[in-house]
């Protein structure tokens, strides 16, 4: 009986389709794995495939950066892959920080510094409307890349609220909510977030293809 269970576990592992999410961001990986759980996909990170490359993000659009990362993994490591790029777009700042959201204050991806700079630039501003936008690029086999978009509108608060989430979550208040993303549980955030919306579109595609 134990032998049979072992064989069954091995079969499950072998039969599951593997796909790489081109990230080592633990927060993103957790969110995405939860949403893709029922697709039958085993989601691997860059660490899982031994990719320690400094993948360039040189495009001036979210679409472009997502494609660069997915193509990098597919071409160099051979795995089917998807990659995301996310930007916070603030109306009164002309759409900034946008594609530079992760590197807004410096090239070091310092979330606290990014948030502090954003709040400084919005001091005295009444119009604080903003949106989070995520683009996911998917490459499977020899097929043409596909793009999936997710957008959530909201506003920037005047100070940090909540200890959860990551990045700009403590200052982003989605429309229709009285709590920032950082004040929500993972499940609550995933249900309405930009990345959640994009990943659900990805999950729907993967479930039927």
Secondary structure, DSSP 8 states (H G I E B T S, - for coil): -HHHHHHHHHHHHHHSEEEEES---HHHHHHHHHHTGGGTEEEE-TTTTT---------SSHHHHHHHHHHHHHHHH---EEEEEEEEEEGGGTT-EETTGGGSS-TT--HHHHHHHHHHHTTT-S--EEEEEEEEEEE-TTS--EEEEEEEEEEE-SS---S-S-TTGGGEEETT-SSBGGGS-HHHHHHHSHHHHHHHHHHHHHHH-
